Amino acid sequence: MSVEFLLKLRDAAQMIADVANEELEKHNPEATFKNEPEKIPWVKAVGFKSKEPYERYPAFQQQPTRTIEYTNLLESIKNSKGRFQHGGLFYWLFEDGTTIGRKPTKKR
């Protein structure tokens, strides 16, 4: 298998997961999103390897202020094995276990 094929396969699987998650959110009233990530002071950044823009909290080499919004979002991400999507955004947890990243989901 070529690397290009694996990358396309990964992207296709992510797109399928995105659509499935959006449909589940629409049809499952119990799956309400109790976080308010827009209240978090996101910092614009650029990926080290990919050079793609994203947002993160806290800023590089800073400690987070543990607001209720940050704590709830951190808990949601940890409960989702370190990543999840909501409202057209993909959220993930950095290796340090406290930094959260987010970027728009890829739509093709």
KEMISE-165068 format. One record per residue (C-alpha): residue in three letters; chain; y negated, z, x negated. Coordinates in Angstrom, 2 decimals. Layout:
N
+--------+--------+---------+---------+---------+
! residu ! chaine !      c2 !      c3 !      c1 !
+--------+--------+---------+---------+---------+
!    ALA !      A !       Y !       Z !       X !
...
+--------+--------+---------+---------+---------+
END
This chain:
108
+--------+--------+---------+---------+---------+
! residu ! chaine !      c2 !      c3 !      c1 !
+--------+--------+---------+---------+---------+
!    MET !      A !    0.00 !    0.00 !    0.00 !
!    SER !      A !   -3.46 !   -0.81 !   -1.21 !
!    VAL !      A !   -6.31 !    1.64 !   -1.28 !
!    GLU !      A !   -8.32 !   -0.67 !    0.97 !
!    PHE !      A !   -5.56 !   -0.61 !    3.60 !
!    LEU !      A !   -5.37 !    3.18 !    3.48 !
!    LEU !      A !   -9.14 !    3.47 !    3.87 !
!    LYS !      A !   -9.08 !    1.18 !    6.91 !
!    LEU !      A !   -6.16 !    3.13 !    8.37 !
!    ARG !      A !   -8.01 !    6.41 !    7.87 !
!    ASP !      A !  -11.16 !    5.02 !    9.51 !
!    ALA !      A !   -9.17 !    3.70 !   12.47 !
!    ALA !      A !   -7.45 !    7.05 !   12.96 !
!    GLN !      A !  -10.85 !    8.80 !   12.83 !
!    MET !      A !  -12.24 !    6.41 !   15.46 !
!    ILE !      A !   -9.27 !    7.13 !   17.74 !
!    ALA !      A !   -9.79 !   10.87 !   17.29 !
!    ASP !      A !  -13.53 !   10.48 !   18.04 !
!    VAL !      A !  -12.89 !    8.68 !   21.31 !
!    ALA !      A !  -10.16 !   11.12 !   22.35 !
!    ASN !      A !  -12.44 !   14.11 !   21.64 !
!    GLU !      A !  -15.32 !   12.58 !   23.60 !
!    GLU !      A !  -13.06 !   11.96 !   26.60 !
!    LEU !      A !  -11.66 !   15.49 !   26.43 !
!    GLU !      A !  -15.18 !   16.92 !   26.39 !
!    LYS !      A !  -16.10 !   14.86 !   29.47 !
!    HIS !      A !  -13.02 !   15.86 !   31.49 !
!    ASN !      A !  -12.43 !   19.45 !   30.41 !
!    PRO !      A !  -15.11 !   21.80 !   31.80 !
!    GLU !      A !  -13.55 !   24.76 !   29.98 !
!    ALA !      A !  -14.20 !   23.10 !   26.64 !
!    THR !      A !  -17.91 !   23.86 !   26.78 !
!    PHE !      A !  -19.75 !   23.88 !   23.50 !
!    LYS !      A !  -21.39 !   27.29 !   23.18 !
!    ASN !      A !  -23.22 !   26.52 !   19.96 !
!    GLU !      A !  -26.81 !   25.44 !   19.59 !
!    PRO !      A !  -26.76 !   23.60 !   16.25 !
!    GLU !      A !  -30.24 !   22.16 !   16.79 !
!    LYS !      A !  -31.59 !   25.68 !   16.14 !
!    ILE !      A !  -30.14 !   25.69 !   12.62 !
!    PRO !      A !  -32.66 !   24.67 !    9.92 !
!    TRP !      A !  -30.69 !   21.67 !    8.59 !
!    VAL !      A !  -31.58 !   20.27 !    5.17 !
!    LYS !      A !  -31.35 !   16.53 !    4.49 !
!    ALA !      A !  -29.03 !   15.60 !    1.62 !
!    VAL !      A !  -27.22 !   12.63 !    0.11 !
!    GLY !      A !  -23.50 !   12.61 !   -0.65 !
!    PHE !      A !  -22.57 !   12.94 !   -4.32 !
!    LYS !      A !  -19.87 !   10.26 !   -4.32 !
!    SER !      A !  -20.66 !    8.25 !   -1.19 !
!    LYS !      A !  -24.47 !    8.34 !   -1.52 !
!    GLU !      A !  -24.57 !    8.51 !    2.29 !
!    PRO !      A !  -27.19 !   10.72 !    3.97 !
!    TYR !      A !  -26.09 !   13.83 !    5.84 !
!    GLU !      A !  -27.48 !   17.24 !    6.76 !
!    ARG !      A !  -26.32 !   20.58 !    5.47 !
!    TYR !      A !  -26.98 !   24.26 !    5.93 !
!    PRO !      A !  -27.79 !   26.11 !    3.81 !
!    ALA !      A !  -29.55 !   24.09 !    1.11 !
!    PHE !      A !  -27.73 !   23.57 !   -2.21 !
!    GLN !      A !  -27.14 !   26.87 !   -4.05 !
!    GLN !      A !  -28.71 !   28.92 !   -1.24 !
!    GLN !      A !  -27.19 !   31.61 !    0.95 !
!    PRO !      A !  -27.18 !   31.12 !    4.73 !
!    THR !      A !  -29.13 !   33.32 !    7.10 !
!    ARG !      A !  -26.43 !   34.51 !    9.49 !
!    THR !      A !  -28.05 !   33.73 !   12.80 !
!    ILE !      A !  -26.00 !   33.67 !   16.01 !
!    GLU !      A !  -26.20 !   29.86 !   16.04 !
!    TYR !      A !  -24.90 !   29.60 !   12.46 !
!    THR !      A !  -22.18 !   32.20 !   13.04 !
!    ASN !      A !  -20.94 !   30.54 !   16.25 !
!    LEU !      A !  -20.88 !   27.09 !   14.67 !
!    LEU !      A !  -19.12 !   28.40 !   11.55 !
!    GLU !      A !  -16.48 !   30.07 !   13.74 !
!    SER !      A !  -15.97 !   26.89 !   15.78 !
!    ILE !      A !  -15.48 !   24.81 !   12.64 !
!    LYS !      A !  -13.07 !   27.32 !   11.11 !
!    ASN !      A !  -11.08 !   27.39 !   14.37 !
!    SER !      A !  -10.86 !   23.59 !   14.21 !
!    LYS !      A !   -9.32 !   23.54 !   10.71 !
!    GLY !      A !  -12.62 !   22.91 !    8.96 !
!    ARG !      A !  -13.98 !   19.98 !   10.96 !
!    PHE !      A !  -14.80 !   18.83 !   14.45 !
!    GLN !      A !  -17.04 !   16.50 !   16.43 !
!    HIS !      A !  -19.49 !   17.05 !   19.22 !
!    GLY !      A !  -22.40 !   15.18 !   20.71 !
!    GLY !      A !  -22.05 !   12.19 !   18.40 !
!    LEU !      A !  -22.00 !   14.33 !   15.26 !
!    PHE !      A !  -19.19 !   15.15 !   12.86 !
!    TYR !      A !  -19.31 !   18.71 !   11.47 !
!    TRP !      A !  -17.35 !   19.97 !    8.48 !
!    LEU !      A !  -17.07 !   23.03 !    6.29 !
!    PHE !      A !  -17.61 !   22.82 !    2.54 !
!    GLU !      A !  -15.11 !   24.34 !    0.12 !
!    ASP !      A !  -17.28 !   27.44 !   -0.34 !
!    GLY !      A !  -16.44 !   28.42 !    3.26 !
!    THR !      A !  -20.07 !   29.02 !    4.24 !
!    THR !      A !  -21.86 !   25.67 !    3.92 !
!    ILE !      A !  -21.77 !   23.39 !    6.96 !
!    GLY !      A !  -22.36 !   19.65 !    6.80 !
!    ARG !      A !  -23.03 !   17.23 !    9.63 !
!    LYS !      A !  -23.55 !   13.51 !   10.06 !
!    PRO !      A !  -23.41 !   10.99 !   12.89 !
!    THR !      A !  -19.92 !    9.88 !   13.83 !
!    LYS !      A !  -19.08 !    6.35 !   12.77 !
!    LYS !      A !  -19.10 !    3.89 !   15.64 !
!    ARG !      A !  -17.92 !    0.35 !   15.12 !
+--------+--------+---------+---------+---------+
END
